[in-house]
Amino acid sequence: MSGAEFLSLAIDLSFVIIMASIAMGFYRIAKGPTFGDRVVALDMMTMSIMAFCGLYAIFAEDQSFLDPAVVLALIGFLTTLALARFAERREHGDDDEGRAE
């Protein structure tokens, strides 16, 4: 097996694995059961889509697909941060609201 054949096989297998992880993330978002499970599944799906962008950049031999992966990483980080803050406020109640900081 040559290097090009092995790379092609590895890319194809990686696409299947990434699609399976995205499907599992969708399942966990739909089933829950808790808000935390859904947040973690959303973060996992974000990472999987970033991996897909990187893998497609290798497959297409075009580096322009890496830019959306970087943007998605930034948006995913901020989304996870915002959802964690929301969950913390929801868990502790809004007892610190209205307090001067």
Backbone as JSON Lines, residues from 0, in Angstrom:
{"i":0,"aa":"M","n":[0.85,-1.16,0.0],"ca":[0.0,0.0,0.0],"c":[0.9,1.24,0.0]}
{"i":1,"aa":"S","n":[0.67,2.12,-0.96],"ca":[1.49,3.32,-1.07],"c":[1.01,4.38,-0.07]}
{"i":2,"aa":"G","n":[1.81,5.42,0.07],"ca":[1.48,6.48,1.0],"c":[0.21,7.22,0.61]}
{"i":3,"aa":"A","n":[-0.01,7.43,-0.69],"ca":[-1.2,8.14,-1.16],"c":[-2.46,7.3,-0.9]}
{"i":4,"aa":"E","n":[-2.37,5.99,-1.09],"ca":[-3.52,5.11,-0.83],"c":[-3.85,5.08,0.66]}
{"i":5,"aa":"F","n":[-2.81,5.04,1.48],"ca":[-3.02,5.03,2.92],"c":[-3.66,6.34,3.39]}
{"i":6,"aa":"L","n":[-3.19,7.47,2.85],"ca":[-3.76,8.76,3.22],"c":[-5.22,8.84,2.8]}
{"i":7,"aa":"S","n":[-5.54,8.34,1.61],"ca":[-6.92,8.35,1.14],"c":[-7.81,7.49,2.04]}
{"i":8,"aa":"L","n":[-7.32,6.34,2.43],"ca":[-8.07,5.46,3.32],"c":[-8.26,6.11,4.7]}
{"i":9,"aa":"A","n":[-7.21,6.74,5.21],"ca":[-7.3,7.4,6.52],"c":[-8.29,8.56,6.48]}
{"i":10,"aa":"I","n":[-8.3,9.32,5.4],"ca":[-9.23,10.44,5.26],"c":[-10.67,9.93,5.2]}
{"i":11,"aa":"D","n":[-10.91,8.9,4.41],"ca":[-12.26,8.34,4.3],"c":[-12.75,7.81,5.65]}
{"i":12,"aa":"L","n":[-11.89,7.1,6.36],"ca":[-12.26,6.57,7.67],"c":[-12.5,7.71,8.66]}
{"i":13,"aa":"S","n":[-11.7,8.75,8.58],"ca":[-11.88,9.89,9.48],"c":[-13.18,10.61,9.22]}
{"i":14,"aa":"F","n":[-13.59,10.74,7.95],"ca":[-14.88,11.35,7.64],"c":[-16.02,10.55,8.29]}
{"i":15,"aa":"V","n":[-15.95,9.25,8.22],"ca":[-16.99,8.4,8.81],"c":[-17.03,8.59,10.33]}
{"i":16,"aa":"I","n":[-15.87,8.62,10.96],"ca":[-15.82,8.78,12.41],"c":[-16.35,10.14,12.83]}
{"i":17,"aa":"I","n":[-15.99,11.19,12.1],"ca":[-16.47,12.53,12.45],"c":[-17.98,12.62,12.26]}
{"i":18,"aa":"M","n":[-18.5,12.05,11.19],"ca":[-19.95,12.07,10.99],"c":[-20.67,11.3,12.09]}
{"i":19,"aa":"A","n":[-20.08,10.2,12.53],"ca":[-20.69,9.45,13.64],"c":[-20.69,10.28,14.93]}
{"i":20,"aa":"S","n":[-19.62,11.02,15.19],"ca":[-19.59,11.84,16.4],"c":[-20.59,12.99,16.32]}
{"i":21,"aa":"I","n":[-20.81,13.54,15.15],"ca":[-21.82,14.59,14.99],"c":[-23.22,14.01,15.22]}
{"i":22,"aa":"A","n":[-23.46,12.82,14.69],"ca":[-24.76,12.17,14.89],"c":[-25.0,11.87,16.37]}
{"i":23,"aa":"M","n":[-23.97,11.42,17.07],"ca":[-24.12,11.15,18.5],"c":[-24.36,12.45,19.28]}
{"i":24,"aa":"G","n":[-23.75,13.54,18.84],"ca":[-24.0,14.82,19.47],"c":[-25.44,15.27,19.29]}
{"i":25,"aa":"F","n":[-25.97,15.1,18.07],"ca":[-27.38,15.42,17.83],"c":[-28.29,14.6,18.74]}
{"i":26,"aa":"Y","n":[-27.97,13.34,18.88],"ca":[-28.78,12.47,19.74],"c":[-28.77,12.97,21.18]}
{"i":27,"aa":"R","n":[-27.57,13.32,21.68],"ca":[-27.46,13.76,23.07],"c":[-28.15,15.1,23.27]}
{"i":28,"aa":"I","n":[-28.11,15.98,22.28],"ca":[-28.82,17.25,22.4],"c":[-30.33,17.01,22.45]}
{"i":29,"aa":"A","n":[-30.8,16.08,21.65],"ca":[-32.25,15.8,21.62],"c":[-32.72,15.11,22.89]}
{"i":30,"aa":"K","n":[-31.94,14.16,23.41],"ca":[-32.36,13.37,24.56],"c":[-32.03,14.0,25.9]}
{"i":31,"aa":"G","n":[-30.98,14.79,25.96],"ca":[-30.64,15.42,27.23],"c":[-29.91,14.47,28.16]}
{"i":32,"aa":"P","n":[-30.36,14.21,29.32],"ca":[-31.57,14.67,29.99],"c":[-31.39,16.02,30.69]}
{"i":33,"aa":"T","n":[-30.14,16.46,30.89],"ca":[-29.95,17.71,31.62],"c":[-29.4,18.79,30.69]}
{"i":34,"aa":"F","n":[-29.45,20.02,31.18],"ca":[-28.91,21.15,30.43],"c":[-27.41,20.99,30.22]}
{"i":35,"aa":"G","n":[-26.72,20.48,31.23],"ca":[-25.27,20.26,31.12],"c":[-24.92,19.27,30.03]}
{"i":36,"aa":"D","n":[-25.71,18.21,29.9],"ca":[-25.49,17.23,28.83],"c":[-25.61,17.88,27.47]}
{"i":37,"aa":"R","n":[-26.58,18.74,27.33],"ca":[-26.79,19.41,26.05],"c":[-25.66,20.38,25.72]}
{"i":38,"aa":"V","n":[-25.16,21.08,26.73],"ca":[-24.05,22.01,26.51],"c":[-22.8,21.26,26.08]}
{"i":39,"aa":"V","n":[-22.5,20.17,26.76],"ca":[-21.32,19.37,26.41],"c":[-21.47,18.78,25.01]}
{"i":40,"aa":"A","n":[-22.67,18.33,24.66],"ca":[-22.9,17.78,23.32],"c":[-22.73,18.86,22.25]}
{"i":41,"aa":"L","n":[-23.2,20.06,22.53],"ca":[-23.03,21.16,21.58],"c":[-21.55,21.49,21.4]}
{"i":42,"aa":"D","n":[-20.79,21.49,22.48],"ca":[-19.36,21.74,22.39],"c":[-18.66,20.63,21.61]}
{"i":43,"aa":"M","n":[-19.08,19.39,21.85],"ca":[-18.49,18.28,21.12],"c":[-18.79,18.38,19.63]}
{"i":44,"aa":"M","n":[-20.01,18.78,19.3],"ca":[-20.36,18.93,17.89],"c":[-19.56,20.05,17.24]}
{"i":45,"aa":"T","n":[-19.32,21.13,17.98],"ca":[-18.5,22.22,17.45],"c":[-17.1,21.72,17.14]}
{"i":46,"aa":"M","n":[-16.52,20.96,18.04],"ca":[-15.18,20.42,17.8],"c":[-15.17,19.44,16.63]}
{"i":47,"aa":"S","n":[-16.23,18.66,16.5],"ca":[-16.31,17.72,15.39],"c":[-16.42,18.44,14.05]}
{"i":48,"aa":"I","n":[-17.19,19.51,14.02],"ca":[-17.32,20.28,12.77],"c":[-16.0,20.97,12.44]}
{"i":49,"aa":"M","n":[-15.28,21.42,13.46],"ca":[-13.95,21.99,13.21],"c":[-13.01,20.93,12.63]}
{"i":50,"aa":"A","n":[-13.08,19.72,13.17],"ca":[-12.26,18.63,12.64],"c":[-12.64,18.32,11.2]}
{"i":51,"aa":"F","n":[-13.95,18.39,10.91],"ca":[-14.41,18.16,9.54],"c":[-13.82,19.2,8.6]}
{"i":52,"aa":"C","n":[-13.82,20.47,9.02],"ca":[-13.25,21.53,8.18],"c":[-11.76,21.28,7.92]}
{"i":53,"aa":"G","n":[-11.04,20.91,8.97],"ca":[-9.62,20.62,8.8],"c":[-9.37,19.43,7.91]}
{"i":54,"aa":"L","n":[-10.17,18.4,8.09],"ca":[-10.02,17.2,7.28],"c":[-10.37,17.48,5.82]}
{"i":55,"aa":"Y","n":[-11.41,18.29,5.61],"ca":[-11.77,18.63,4.23],"c":[-10.69,19.49,3.57]}
{"i":56,"aa":"A","n":[-10.0,20.32,4.36],"ca":[-8.89,21.1,3.82],"c":[-7.78,20.18,3.32]}
{"i":57,"aa":"I","n":[-7.54,19.09,4.06],"ca":[-6.54,18.11,3.62],"c":[-7.03,17.39,2.38]}
{"i":58,"aa":"F","n":[-8.3,16.98,2.4],"ca":[-8.88,16.24,1.28],"c":[-8.88,17.07,-0.01]}
{"i":59,"aa":"A","n":[-9.29,18.34,0.08],"ca":[-9.39,19.19,-1.1],"c":[-8.06,19.87,-1.43]}
{"i":60,"aa":"E","n":[-7.07,19.71,-0.57],"ca":[-5.77,20.36,-0.74],"c":[-5.94,21.86,-0.91]}
{"i":61,"aa":"D","n":[-6.79,22.45,-0.05],"ca":[-7.1,23.87,-0.1],"c":[-7.14,24.41,1.33]}
{"i":62,"aa":"Q","n":[-6.23,25.31,1.64],"ca":[-6.12,25.82,3.0],"c":[-7.23,26.79,3.38]}
{"i":63,"aa":"S","n":[-8.02,27.21,2.42],"ca":[-9.07,28.19,2.74],"c":[-10.16,27.6,3.64]}
{"i":64,"aa":"F","n":[-10.23,26.3,3.77],"ca":[-11.22,25.67,4.66],"c":[-10.78,25.72,6.12]}
{"i":65,"aa":"L","n":[-9.56,26.15,6.37],"ca":[-9.1,26.26,7.76],"c":[-9.62,27.54,8.42]}
{"i":66,"aa":"D","n":[-9.9,28.58,7.64],"ca":[-10.43,29.82,8.21],"c":[-11.77,29.61,8.91]}
{"i":67,"aa":"P","n":[-12.73,28.92,8.29],"ca":[-13.99,28.67,9.03],"c":[-13.78,27.85,10.3]}
{"i":68,"aa":"A","n":[-12.79,26.98,10.31],"ca":[-12.52,26.19,11.52],"c":[-12.05,27.09,12.66]}
{"i":69,"aa":"V","n":[-11.22,28.08,12.35],"ca":[-10.73,29.01,13.37],"c":[-11.89,29.86,13.89]}
{"i":70,"aa":"V","n":[-12.71,30.37,12.98],"ca":[-13.86,31.18,13.39],"c":[-14.82,30.35,14.24]}
{"i":71,"aa":"L","n":[-15.06,29.12,13.83],"ca":[-15.94,28.23,14.59],"c":[-15.37,27.94,15.97]}
{"i":72,"aa":"A","n":[-14.05,27.83,16.09],"ca":[-13.43,27.61,17.4],"c":[-13.69,28.8,18.32]}
{"i":73,"aa":"L","n":[-13.55,29.99,17.79],"ca":[-13.8,31.19,18.61],"c":[-15.26,31.29,19.02]}
{"i":74,"aa":"I","n":[-16.16,31.06,18.08],"ca":[-17.59,31.14,18.38],"c":[-17.98,30.03,19.36]}
{"i":75,"aa":"G","n":[-17.46,28.84,19.16],"ca":[-17.75,27.72,20.07],"c":[-17.28,28.0,21.48]}
{"i":76,"aa":"F","n":[-16.1,28.59,21.62],"ca":[-15.6,28.92,22.95],"c":[-16.5,29.94,23.63]}
{"i":77,"aa":"L","n":[-16.87,30.98,22.91],"ca":[-17.73,32.01,23.5],"c":[-19.11,31.47,23.83]}
{"i":78,"aa":"T","n":[-19.63,30.6,22.99],"ca":[-20.94,29.99,23.26],"c":[-20.89,29.13,24.51]}
{"i":79,"aa":"T","n":[-19.87,28.33,24.65],"ca":[-19.73,27.48,25.83],"c":[-19.59,28.34,27.09]}
{"i":80,"aa":"L","n":[-18.83,29.41,26.98],"ca":[-18.68,30.32,28.12],"c":[-20.01,30.95,28.51]}
{"i":81,"aa":"A","n":[-20.77,31.41,27.51],"ca":[-22.07,32.03,27.79],"c":[-23.05,31.03,28.39]}
{"i":82,"aa":"L","n":[-23.09,29.82,27.86],"ca":[-24.0,28.81,28.39],"c":[-23.6,28.38,29.8]}
{"i":83,"aa":"A","n":[-22.31,28.34,30.09],"ca":[-21.87,28.0,31.44],"c":[-22.29,29.1,32.42]}
{"i":84,"aa":"R","n":[-22.16,30.34,32.01],"ca":[-22.6,31.44,32.88],"c":[-24.11,31.39,33.09]}
{"i":85,"aa":"F","n":[-24.84,31.11,32.02],"ca":[-26.29,30.99,32.14],"c":[-26.67,29.86,33.1]}
{"i":86,"aa":"A","n":[-26.01,28.73,32.98],"ca":[-26.3,27.59,33.86],"c":[-25.96,27.91,35.31]}
{"i":87,"aa":"E","n":[-24.87,28.64,35.53],"ca":[-24.5,29.01,36.88],"c":[-25.54,29.94,37.49]}
{"i":88,"aa":"R","n":[-25.99,30.9,36.73],"ca":[-27.01,31.82,37.25],"c":[-28.33,31.1,37.5]}
{"i":89,"aa":"R","n":[-28.66,30.16,36.63],"ca":[-29.9,29.42,36.8],"c":[-29.83,28.53,38.02]}
{"i":90,"aa":"E","n":[-28.67,27.95,38.28],"ca":[-28.5,27.04,39.41],"c":[-28.55,27.79,40.74]}
{"i":91,"aa":"H","n":[-27.89,28.92,40.8],"ca":[-27.82,29.67,42.05],"c":[-28.94,30.69,42.19]}
{"i":92,"aa":"G","n":[-29.77,30.79,41.19],"ca":[-30.82,31.81,41.22],"c":[-30.2,33.15,40.87]}
{"i":93,"aa":"D","n":[-31.01,34.11,40.71],"ca":[-30.52,35.45,40.35],"c":[-30.38,36.3,41.61]}
{"i":94,"aa":"D","n":[-29.73,35.74,42.65],"ca":[-29.62,36.46,43.91],"c":[-28.63,37.61,43.87]}
{"i":95,"aa":"D","n":[-27.69,37.58,42.92],"ca":[-26.72,38.66,42.86],"c":[-27.11,39.73,41.84]}
{"i":96,"aa":"E","n":[-28.28,39.61,41.27],"ca":[-28.72,40.58,40.31],"c":[-29.14,41.86,41.03]}
{"i":97,"aa":"G","n":[-28.77,42.99,40.5],"ca":[-29.13,44.24,41.09],"c":[-28.11,44.72,42.11]}
{"i":98,"aa":"R","n":[-27.13,43.91,42.41],"ca":[-26.09,44.28,43.35],"c":[-24.99,45.04,42.62]}
{"i":99,"aa":"A","n":[-24.52,46.13,43.17],"ca":[-23.47,46.92,42.54],"c":[-22.14,46.18,42.65]}
{"i":100,"aa":"E","n":[-21.39,46.22,41.58],"ca":[-20.1,45.53,41.57],"c":[-18.98,46.5,41.54]}
